[in-house]
């Protein structure tokens, strides 16, 4: 039996808020309504969507995949309810977009391709800035939309947001590393391993929180703002790193192979999404851009994700 739209809405609210009570408040229903909907959904699926914790809930690996698809399903339903007789290809106008460097390097090209295909009359003006400056630009009206790592967003209450991609963080090693034959590892296995740390898009802050949680002290030998520099150093066998699947490529610029290995200790996912201000009227061009972004791309992100990670 298929899930109801309400069950999907309640599940997504709980996944985004991380708390049943907050999800109930967001959806203006009782906590028991959220709990019952999720329990019934898990019963139909035959697997757990959340880990229950003392301070809230956390998506399981299966739950993260289900969230990606559920978000696309709801976006598609919303599209059905807002179909217009006007041809999207003829809607013109300007959309001012603020993005972070990780987004511009590893997500923007597919957005650009999709918009050019679906709405060629739209004009995009894209500016790359650090996340806090993108958020400020969106609030001040300098950008119509922002695409950032929403897992790091500052003041959530100021924005509407939609998740586009949930990306796991995993251990990266060179193909000749002694860990190459291992299926999974823990932070305790990484003690004394030379570690290369990426410094872009709040990555160091995220990893520091994970290390503190698991009482792990990495042997950091180099910090860099260059993803490609770290990719090359790891592939050459000089050390290890932990980075997200979204930016993973199987080969370095020098043609050396990289491998990924799951880490059994919890590390938060890297979630890419679009933000826009609450209570601000959108132009027709911005509304179309957002509809394409959260509908077509979100519905196809699993296919795109496999493309990103193709080895």
N, C-alpha and C positions, 0 to 999 in steps of 0.2 A: 504494500500500500504506500502511495506517495505521501510525503509530508505536506502539511498545510502551509500556506503562505505565512500565517501567524506563527507557526512553529519556527520557520526559517527566520522571521523577524526577531523573535525572542532569542533564538540562538545567536544571531549576529550581534544583538545588543549585549548579550552576556560576554561574548568573545571580545568585543571592543572595549567594554568597560572593565572586564576582569572581576566583576562582582555582581552577584545576583541582585543584591539590594539596589545597586546603582542602575542596573539594567531595568529593574522594575520601575524605578523612578523615571528613567528616560522614556519608557513605554507607557507610563501612567497606568500600571496594573499592579496587582499584588505580587509579592515575592513567590508565593506558592504557584501562581500562574506560570511564571518563568520556569520554576523548578519542575513542575509537572510536564510542561511542553518539552523541555530538554530530556527529561527521563523517558518520555514516550518516544521522542526522536531517536534516542540511543537504543531503545528497545527495538524499533523498526530496523535500524541499521545493523544491530548486532555487535556494536563496538562502542567504546567510550569516546566521547568528544572532549571531555574535560578531566583534568586532575583536580580534585577538590582539595583546597588548602585552607589553613586556618583563617587567612585574610582574604580569601576570594577563590576564584577558579582560574585555571590555566589550561590552554588548549593542549591536547595530546597531538602527536604527529598526524594521526588520522583526522583529528579535529581541525588542524590547520589546513589540510587539503580540502576538507569538507567546506570550510569557510570560504576558500577561494571560489569553489563552484557555487555555493549558495549565494554569494554576493553577485555573481554573474547572472544567476537565475532571476533574482529579484530585480536587477538592473534591466534584464530583458522584459520582465513583466511591466515595469514602469514605462519602458519604451512603448509597449503595446497600448498603454493607456494615454500616451501623449503623441500618437501618430498624427502627423499633419499632412494635408494634401499638398503642401508646398514641398518642392523638390529640394532636398538638402544641398544638392550640388549647386544650386542657384542662390543659396543664402550667402551673402557677403558680409564684410565687416572685419574689424580688427580685434584680435585677442592678445592681450599682454600677459605673458607667462613668465613667472619667476621659477627658476629651478636651482637645485644644488649641484655641485660638481659631480657627485656620484650619479645622480639622475641624468645629467647631460651626457655623461660618458657611456652609460650602460642601459638607459631606458628611453631617452629622448629620440633616438633614431627611429624606433618602431612607432612612437607617437606621431612623429613628423610624417612617416610613410602612410599611416592610417588616415590622418587628417587630409593629406594631399589626395588620397584615393576617394574618401567619402565626401569631402567638402572643399573642393579645389578653389572655390571663390573666397574662402577665408584667408586672411592674412595674419600670420603669427609673428609676434615680436617677442623673442626669448632673451631673457637676461639671466646669467649665472651669478649667484651670490651665495654666501654662507646661509645656512638654514635660518638663523634668527633674523637676518636681513630680508630674506624672502617673506617670512611671516609678517614683519613690520610693513613691507611693501604691499602685501595683500590687504592688511588692515587699513593702511593709509590711502588705498585706492590707486597706487602706482602700478599694481598688477591686478588683473582680473582673477587669475587663478595662480596657485603655487603648487608645484610638484616637488615633494620633499620626502625625507624619511620620517613618516608620521609616527614611527615608534619613538622618535626623539622630540616630538613636537613640544613647544613650550607651554603656552596657555591654551589648553584644549577647549575651554569654554568660549573662546573668542571665535572659533571656526566651526563650519560644517566641514566634514571630511569623508572621503571614500577611499577604502583600501584598494589598491591596484595589484599589488604583488606582495606575498609573504615569502621571505627568503630565509632559509636556515643558515646558521653559521656553523662551519665545519673546519676541521684541521686540514691545512694544506701542507703537503710534503713533496719532495722530489721523488721521481720514480725509483731511484736507487736508495732511498732512505731505509734504514733498518725496520721502520714501522710499516713498510709497504705491504707486507703479508698479513698485517693485523686487520681484523674486521672493524673493531671499534676501540677507542682509547678513552682514558680519563685524564683529568688534569695531573693527577699524581704520576702518570707515565711521562709527563713532559718536563719534569724537574731537571734542570741543568741543560736542557736543549736550547741552543741559540735561537732567540725569538726575534722576529722582525715585526714591528708594530706600525700599523697604518694610523695616520693622525687625522684623516679627513672625516667630515660629517659625524662628529661626536663618537667615532668608533672607539677611541681610547677610553672615553668615559664609560661606554657600555661594557667594554671588556674589563675595565677596572672593577666595576660592580660585580661582574661574574667571578673574577678572581677572589675578591674579598669574600663573596658568599661561600666559595669552596676552599678558602684559606690557601690559595695558591699564589706563589710569587714567581712570575716568569723571569727567565734570564734574558732580559732585553738587551740586544747588542746593537740595534739600529732602529731609529724612528724615521719615518718618511711620509711625505704627502703624496708620493707617487705609487699608485697601485702597480704599475708596470715594473718599477724598480724592485718592489717586494716580490712580485711574481717571478722575476728573473732570478733573484737571489735564492728563493726557495727551490725553484726548478733546478738550479745548479747544485743543490745539495748543501748550501751553506747554513741552513737553519730551517725553522718552521714558522708558521703563522696560523691564525684563525681568522677567516674572512667568510663573507656570505656567498651563497650559491649564485646570486644575481651577477656578481662580478667575476665568477669563476670562468676560466678558459683552460683547456687541457694542455695548452702549449705556451711557452714563454716566447718573447720576441726572438730569442736565439734558437728556437726550435727544440727546446728541452721540455720534457713532459712533466706535468704536475698531477698529483693524485689528491683526492679528498677522502677523509676518514671521519665518520661520525664520532662525536664526543659524548660519552654517556652522562656527564655532568650537565646540568641545565645551563643554557645560554639563551638569552632572549633572541627572538627572530628579528630580522631587519625588514620592516614593513614600509613599502613605498606607497604613497597615496597622494591624492589631490586635495587641496584645501581651498576654501573660499569663505568670505566673511558671512556671519549670520546677519539676517535682516537687511541685506543689500540687494536691490533689484538688479537682475542680470540683463545684459543686452541679448538680443536674439543670437548674435554670433557666439557669445560666451556660453549661452545655454546649449547651443548646438555642439560646441567643442566639448563641453562637459558630458553631454549625452553620449557622444561618440566615445569619449575616453572611458567613461564608467560602464558603458554598455558593451560596445563591440570589443574593445580591447580587454576589458575585464572578463568577458565571456570566453575569450580565446586565450587567456593568459597561461593556461596549462600547456597549450600547444607552443606558445611563445617561450615559456619557461623551459620546455624540453629543447627548444632551439638554442636558448641561451647556454644550456648545459651540455650540448652535444659534444661528444668527445671523438 
